């Protein structure tokens, strides 16, 4: 149990680090855009970082970039794929709902998602999604960070600070 708490604490610190970075790029209510992000500023987090494109009419999401650590989570490359190409129907709808909330609220979101849909019910993803807007207002991309935590306290995508 202590290892699991330690892994959760490391995930929370990683989330705080990326959130603080994103927040430092905001100017009042103006959201940062992809052009404001310098991946070199959070190198240790890159293996489980993703960039998700928002497409409109109809609203959909495409994973523009998925860090190398996410390959192990999904068992394959997910860069360039839509939610329906990555997930089963239930998981795709879960993510579609969560990402839509980020777009509509223009605010970050965090949560936990179990990987049972992939046959790995012993693993969960502690996730964070941060809105990006090239014009400062309309969310057109989402910056994601995932930390995979196992029931036995193992964690993937995080190195202790």
ZAVEX-536656 format. One record per atom (N, C-alpha, C, O, CB): residue in one letter; x negated, y negated, z negated. Coordinates in steps of 0.05 Angstrom, whole numbers, plus 5000, padded with zeros to 4 digits. Glycine has a CB too. Layout:
% residues N
AXYZ
...
% end
This chain:
% residues 161
X498450245000
X500050005000
X498349755000
X498949555014
X501950004976
X496149754985
X494449524984
X493249455011
X492949225019
X492149554964
X492549675027
X491449625053
X493549505071
X492949325088
X490449885066
X496049585068
X498149475085
X498549185078
X498949015096
X500749635081
X498449115052
X498748835044
X496448675055
X496848445064
X498948815013
X493948785054
X491648645065
X491948595095
X491248385104
X489148805059
X492948795109
X493348765138
X495448555144
X495148385162
X494149035151
X497648555128
X499648355132
X498648075126
X499347885139
X502148415113
X496848055105
X495747795099
X493847695121
X493847465128
X494147815072
X492347885133
X490647815156
X492247715179
X491547525193
X488848045164
X494547855184
X496347775206
X497447495201
X497647325219
X498647975209
X498247445176
X499347185169
X497246965173
X497846745182
X500347185140
X494747015166
X492646825170
X492146765199
X491746535207
X489946925157
X492246975216
X491946945244
X494246775256
X493746595272
X491747215259
X496646835247
X498946675255
X498646385247
X499146205263
X501546785243
X497746335223
X497346065213
X495245915229
X495545685236
X496546065183
X493146065236
X490945945252
X491945855280
X491345625288
X488546145255
X493346025293
X494345955320
X496545745319
X496645565335
X495346205335
X498245765298
X500345565295
X499145285290
X499945085301
X502245635272
X497145275273
X495745025267
X494444905291
X494644665296
X493645055245
X493245075307
X492044985332
X494144865351
X493844645361
X490545215346
X496345015355
X498544925372
X499744665362
X500144475377
X500745145374
X500144655336
X501344415323
X499544165327
X500543945330
X501844465293
X496944215326
X495043985329
X495143865358
X494243645362
X492244075323
X496244015377
X496443925404
X499043775410
X499343655431
X496244155423
X500943795391
X503543665395
X503143365390
X501443275374
X505643775375
X504843205403
X504842915398
X507742845393
X509342795411
X503742755423
X508442825367
X511242775359
X512943015368
X512443245362
X512242515371
X515042945383
X516743165393
X515743275420
X516943465431
X519643055396
X513643165430
X512543255456
X510943505452
X509043515437
X510743035468
X511843715466
X510443975464
X507943985481
X507743845501
X512344205474
X505944145472
X503544175488
X504244345513
X506144495513
X501244305472
X502644315533
X502844475557
X500544665559
X498644655544
X503044305583
X500644845579
X498545035583
X495844895587
X493744995578
X499145225606
X495844675600
X493444525606
X492144405581
X489744335581
X494044295624
X493644395559
X492444295534
X491044515518
X489444455500
X494644175516
X491544765525
X490444995510
X487645055520
X487145085544
X492345235513
X485745085501
X483045185508
X482645445493
X482245455469
X480944965499
X482745675508
X482445935495
X479945965478
X479846125460
X482546145516
X477845805485
X475445815469
X475845725440
X474145785423
X473345645482
X477945585435
X478545485408
X479645705390
X479745665365
X480445255410
X480445935401
X481446145384
X480646415395
X482246605398
X484646135382
X478046435402
X476946675415
X477546935400
X478147135413
X473946645417
X477346935374
X477747195360
X480547305362
X481047535357
X477047155331
X482447135370
X485247215372
X485947315400
X488047435404
X487046995364
X484247255420
X484847305448
X485747595455
X487447625473
X482547235464
X484647805442
X485548075450
X488548125449
X489548295463
X484148275433
X489947985431
X492848035430
X494447785434
X496647755424
X493548155403
X493347605450
X494747355459
X496047415486
X495047565502
X492847115460
X498347295490
X499747315516
X500747035524
X501246865507
X502047515514
X501047005550
X502446765561
X504746875577
X504447055594
X500446595579
X507046765572
X509546855584
X510746625600
X511446415589
X511546965563
X511046675626
X512346475643
X515346485640
X516546695637
X511646515673
X516646245640
X519546225639
X520446165667
X519545965679
X520446005618
X522146325678
X523346275704
X526246195700
X527546295681
X523046515724
X527346035717
X530045935713
X531846025737
X530846075759
X530145625711
X534346045732
X536446095752
X535746345769
X535046315792
X536745865770
X536046575758
X536946635731
X534546625711
X532246655719
X538246905730
X535246575686
X533246565665
X531946835663
X533247045660
X534446475638
X529246845664
X527847095660
X525047025651
X524246785649
X527747255687
X523447225644
X520847195633
X518947385647
X519547615651
X520847245603
X516547285653
X514447445666
X511847405650
X511147185643
X514047375696
X510547625643
X508147615628
X505847535647
X504947695663
X507547885614
X505047285644
X502847175662
X500247295654
X498547365671
X502746875660
X499747325628
X497147425618
X497647575592
X499147495575
X495247185613
X496347805590
X496447965566
X493648045558
X492148155574
X498248225570
X492847985534
X490148045524
X489648345525
X491448505525
X489847945496
X487048415526
X486248685529
X487148865507
X487549105511
X483248705531
X487548755483
X488548915460
X491449005463
X492249195450
X488148755435
X492848865480
X495648945484
X495949185502
X498049315502
X497248705497
X493849255517
X493949495533
X494549745516
X496049915523
X491349535549
X493249755493
X493649975474
X496449985463
X497450205458
X491649955452
X497649755459
X500449745449
X502349855470
X504150015463
X501249455442
X501949785495
X503849855516
X503050095532
X504550205548
X504249625535
X500450175529
X499550415543
X498950365573
X498550555588
X501450635540
X499050115581
X498550035609
X498249735610
X498749595591
X500850135627
X497449645634
X497249365639
X500049245642
X501649345656
X495549305664
X500549025628
X503148895630
X503048615643
X505148495647
X504448865602
X500648525649
X500348265662
X501848265689
X501648455704
X497348195667
X503448055694
X504848025719
X507648165719
X509048155739
X503248135741
X508348285697
X510848435696
X513048285682
X512548115664
X510448705682
X515548335689
X517848215675
X518548385651
X517448605648
X520348195694
X520248285634
X521048435610
X522248705617
X521648905605
X523148275594
X523948715638
X525148965647
X523149165657
X523749405657
X527248905668
X520849075667
X518749255676
X517049355654
X515649555657
X517049115697
X517049225631
X515349305608
X516949475588
X515849665577
X514249055595
X519349395582
X520949505560
X523249675570
X524249655592
X521849295542
X524249845551
X526849975556
X529049755553
X528449535544
X527350215537
X531449825559
X533649625559
X533949485532
X534149235531
X536249755567
X534049635511
X534449515484
X532149335477
X532649115466
X534749735463
X529749415481
X527349245474
X527248995492
X526648785483
X524749405477
X527949025518
X527948795536
X530048595527
X529548355528
X528548885565
X532348685518
X534448505509
X533548365483
X534148125479
X537048655505
X532248515465
X531248395441
X529348155448
X529747935438
X529648605423
X527348215466
X525448005473
X526747775488
X526047545484
X523148125489
X528647845506
X530047635521
X531447445501
X531347195504
X532147755541
X532747555481
X534047395461
X532147225445
X532646985440
X535647565442
X529947335436
X527947185420
X526746965436
X526346745427
X525847375409
X525947025461
X524646825478
X526646605486
X525846365488
X523546955503
X529146675490
X531146465496
X531546275472
X531846035476
X533846605503
X531346385448
X531546205424
X529246005424
X529645775417
X531546375398
X526846095431
X524545915432
X524945695453
X524345465447
X521946075439
X526045765476
X526545565497
X528645365487
X528245125489
X527545705523
X530845465476
X533045295469
X532445115445
X533244875444
X535545455462
X530945225425
X530345065401
X527844895405
X527444695391
X529945245377
X526144975425
X523544845429
X521744865404
X520044695400
X523944555437
X522245075388
X520745115364
X519445395364
X520445575377
X522545085339
X517245425349
X516045695346
X517945895333
X519845815319
X513445675330
X517346145338
X518946355326
X516946575317
X514946625330
X521046475345
X517646715295
X516046935286
X517947165279
X520347125273
X514346855261
X516947405279
X518547635271
X516947895271
X514547895275
X520847665290
X518348105266
X517148375266
X518848545284
X521348535284
X517148495236
X517548695301
X518848875320
X517649155319
X515149175323
X518748765349
X519249355313
X518249625311
X517749745339
X519249675358
X520249805296
X515749905342
X515050015368
X516250295373
X515250455389
X512050035371
X518450355360
X519850615364
X520650645392
X520750875402
X522250635345
X521350435406
X522150445434
X520050565452
X520650665474
X522850165445
X517550555442
X515350665457
X514350935446
X512251035454
X512950465457
X515951045427
X515251295415
X513151265393
X511851455386
X514251485436
X512951025382
X510950965362
X512350835338
X511650605330
X508650785372
X514250975327
X515850865305
X514250795280
X515150655262
X518051045297
X511750905278
X510050845255
X508550585258
X507050505240
X508051075252
X508950445281
X507650185286
X509649965288
X511950005298
X505950205311
X508949735279
X510549495283
X508749265293
X506349265288
X512049415256
X510049075306
X508648835316
X509548595299
X511948535298
X509148795346
X507648465286
X508248205274
X507648005296
X505347965303
X506448155247
X509647875306
X509347695329
X509947405323
X511347335304
X511147795351
X508847235340
X509346955339
X509546855368
X507846935385
X507146795323
X511446685374
X511746565401
X511846265398
X513446155382
X514246675415
X510146125413
X509945825412
X510645705439
X509545785459
X507045745404
X512545515439
X513445395464
X511345205476
X509945055462
X516045245460
X511045215503
X509345035518
X511044905539
X512845025550
X506845195530
X510444655545
X511944505565
X510044335581
X508844145570
X514244345552
X509844385607
X507944225623
X508743935624
X507043755628
X507744335651
X511343875621
X512243595621
X512743485593
X513743265589
X514843565637
X512043655573
X512243575545
X515043615533
X515443595509
X511643285542
X516943695550
X519743715541
X521043985547
X522044125530
X521343505552
X520944065573
X522244315582
X520344555580
X518344565593
X523244275611
X521044745563
X519344975558
X519145135584
X521145235594
X520445145535
X516745165594
X516345315619
X514345545615
X513845705633
X515345135641
X513245565590
X511345785584
X511445825554
X512145635539
X508445715594
X510846065545
X510746125517
X508146265511
X507346455524
X513146305509
X506746165490
X504246285481
X505046485459
X506346415439
X502346055470
X504046725462
X504746935443
X502347045429
X500047045440
X506247165456
X502747135404
X500647275389
X501947515375
X503947485362
X499147085369
X500747745378
X501747995365
X499548125348
X497248145356
X502748185387
X500448215325
X498648375308
X500148635303
X502348635293
X498048225280
X498948855311
X500149115308
X499249235281
X496949255275
X499349305331
X501249315265
X500749425239
X502049695237
X504349735243
X501749235217
X500549895227
X501550165223
X502550205195
X501950045177
X499350365229
X504150415191
X505250475165
X503050525144
X503450495120
X507050705166
X500750615153
X498550675135
X496650435131
X494450465120
X496950905144
X497550195139
X496049965134
X494049885155
X492649675153
X494649995109
X493750045176
X491949975197
X492949735212
X495349685214
X491550205217
X491149575223
X492049335238
X490349315263
X487949375263
X491749075221
X491549235285
X490249205310
X490548915319
X492648795316
X491349405332
X488448805331
X488548545341
X487648335322
X487748095328
X491348485350
X486848415298
X486048225278
X483348305266
X482948535259
X488148195256
X481648115264
X479148145248
X479347955225
X480047725228
X476548105265
X478748045201
X478947875178
X477147635181
X474947645192
X478148035152
X478147405173
X476647155176
X474447145156
X472946945155
X478546915172
% end
